[in-house]
Amino acid sequence: MGEKIEWNVIIYDKPNTDRTGVRPQHMADIPSAVNSGIVKLAGAIYKDASKTQFAGSAFHLMAENESEIIEFLKKDIYYREGIWDIDNVIINPIGVAIRSTKYMNGTDESLYKI
């Protein structure tokens, strides 16, 4: 196995899709992904500053390569329900200069220690 590096991942929703019906399942799956070490950051992308309409999702993921990231994304309910536009996912290696923490219930608190 190769070395895992951190990746910035942007995946937009397909036009005219509504993620709200499956969002509770998506949110319930996040803590286990954080605890496994793959997810370092996860959040919604919005269409405007009022945050009333979803546009997609953003991640920082630990993986060896882009294929591992695609495999991770395909397990998500948003992909399985046809919401994410995986054909146009943006994946880039990232070097993090600083990281501020925000705790999520269900995740291992030891992961937040610097």
C-alpha positions in Angstrom: 0.0 0.0 0.0 1.1 3.5 -0.7 1.1 6.5 1.5 -2.2 8.3 2.1 -2.2 12.0 1.3 -4.9 14.7 1.8 -7.1 15.6 -1.1 -9.6 18.5 -1.7 -12.8 17.1 -3.2 -15.6 19.2 -4.7 -18.7 17.3 -6.0 -21.7 19.2 -7.3 -25.3 18.0 -7.2 -26.9 17.1 -10.6 -29.4 19.8 -11.8 -32.9 19.5 -10.5 -32.1 17.0 -7.7 -33.2 17.3 -4.1 -31.0 15.9 -1.4 -33.2 16.8 1.5 -35.0 13.4 1.6 -31.8 11.4 2.1 -29.8 14.0 4.0 -30.5 12.4 7.4 -28.9 9.1 6.2 -26.0 11.0 4.7 -25.4 12.9 7.9 -25.7 9.7 10.0 -22.9 8.1 7.9 -20.4 10.9 8.5 -19.1 10.0 12.0 -18.0 6.6 11.0 -16.1 8.0 8.0 -14.4 10.5 10.3 -13.5 7.9 12.8 -12.1 5.7 10.1 -9.6 8.4 9.2 -10.6 9.1 5.6 -12.7 12.3 6.3 -10.8 15.3 7.6 -13.4 17.9 6.5 -16.9 17.6 5.1 -19.6 20.1 4.4 -22.3 21.3 2.0 -21.7 23.8 -0.8 -24.5 26.3 -1.2 -25.8 28.3 -4.2 -25.8 31.6 -2.3 -24.7 33.2 1.0 -28.1 32.7 2.6 -27.5 28.9 2.5 -31.0 28.1 1.4 -30.2 25.9 -1.6 -27.7 23.1 -1.8 -25.2 23.1 -4.7 -23.0 20.1 -3.7 -20.5 18.9 -1.2 -16.8 19.6 -0.2 -14.4 17.2 1.5 -10.8 16.9 2.6 -10.1 13.2 2.3 -7.1 11.0 3.2 -6.5 8.5 0.4 -3.7 7.0 -1.7 -5.1 8.0 -5.0 -8.2 9.4 -6.9 -9.6 5.9 -7.4 -9.9 5.4 -3.6 -11.8 8.7 -3.4 -14.2 7.7 -6.1 -14.8 4.4 -4.3 -15.5 6.3 -1.1 -18.0 8.7 -2.9 -19.8 5.9 -4.5 -20.7 4.4 -1.1 -22.6 7.6 -0.2 -26.4 7.8 -0.3 -26.1 11.0 -2.4 -24.3 9.0 -5.1 -26.5 5.9 -4.8 -29.7 8.1 -5.1 -28.4 9.9 -8.2 -27.8 13.3 -6.6 -24.0 13.8 -7.0 -22.6 14.5 -10.4 -19.6 12.1 -10.0 -18.6 12.4 -13.7 -17.5 16.0 -12.9 -16.0 15.6 -9.5 -13.0 17.9 -8.8 -10.1 16.1 -7.0 -6.8 17.8 -6.1 -4.0 17.0 -3.7 -3.9 19.6 -1.0 -1.3 20.9 1.5 -3.0 22.2 4.6 -1.1 25.0 6.3 -3.6 25.4 9.2 -6.6 23.5 10.5 -9.2 24.8 12.9 -11.5 22.2 14.5 -15.2 21.9 14.7 -16.6 18.9 16.7 -19.4 16.6 15.3 -21.4 14.3 17.7 -20.5 10.7 17.2 -16.9 11.2 16.3 -13.9 10.3 18.3 -12.8 13.3 20.4 -9.1 12.2 20.3 -9.1 13.1 16.6 -9.4 16.8 17.4 -6.2 17.0 19.4 -3.3 18.7 17.8 
